[in-house]
Amino acid sequence: MVRPGDSLSAVFGGSWSVIAQLNGIRAPYVIYPGQRLATGHGGGGGRTVTVQRGDTLSGIAARLGIPQSRLHGYRSGNPNRIYAGEILTY
């Protein structure tokens, strides 16, 4: 649950973009005290993969044997633009 003064980046660190996406938060700096946030750790598998230089979303999905649509957490919001070091969930 969000407490006064919390921010996604302070609470969740590098995975704040994943939390924003899971909760449909468009402006990640706007969260409210008392708000409950899904973290992806309940029932969804909660697996992660770190994007390496030269990776593509379709390539990662193929390597993992999953549909590309199961990969979440790329900060651009564009599946054709992912960055090395991003942590994606599936």
N, C-alpha and C positions, 0 to 999 in steps of 0.2 A: 504494500500500500504506500502511496506517495505521501511524504510528510512535508510540512512547510520548509521551503528552502531547497528541496531536492531538485535535481536535474537529471535527465537521462544519462548524460556523460559522466556525471559524478557518481551515480549509483551503479551503472552498468559498464563503465569504462569503454573499451574498444568495441563492445558489442551493442552499444546504444542504438545503432542504426537497425539492427535486427529487431530489437524491442519496439522501436518506432514502427517498423513495417508490420510486425505481428499485431500491433494494436491500432493500425490505421491512423497513426499520428502523422499528419502532414508537416506540421511545424514542430520539430522535436524539442524546441525550447518552451513549448506551451503544454505543460502538464499541471495538474491541480491536486492540492492536498486532498487526501481521501480517495483519489482515483486508484483503481486496482489495475495492474498491468499484467498481461500474459507474458510469460518469459520463454515459452516454448519448451519448458522442461517437463511438462506433464503430458505423457501419452503420445507425443509426436515423434518420439525417437531421440530428439535433441542432439543429433549427430552434427558435427561440423567438419568443414574442409577449408583449408587456407589456400587462397589463390596464389599460384606461383607465376613468375614472369613467363609470358607466352601462353598462359592458359586462356581458354575460351569457355564460356558457360556450357556450350554444347559438348565440348571436349571433356569437361569435368563430369557432366552428367553421364556421358558415355562410359568414362572410366569407372564411375560408381555404379553403373547399371541402373540408373534411375531416369525418369523423365526430367527434362530441363526445367519444367514448371515447378518441380519440388525444391529447387534451389532458391533460397531467399537470403537477403541481407546485403546485396550489392548497393552501395550508397548512391550510385548514379540513377537508379531506378530504370536504367536502360540495359536490357540483357546483352546488348552488343558492346557495352562499355563496363568492364570490370577492371579492378586494379590489384596488382600484386600486394599481398599482405591482408587483403580483406578476408574476413572469416564469414563463410556462408553456412547457413544451416539447411538441413534437409531431413 
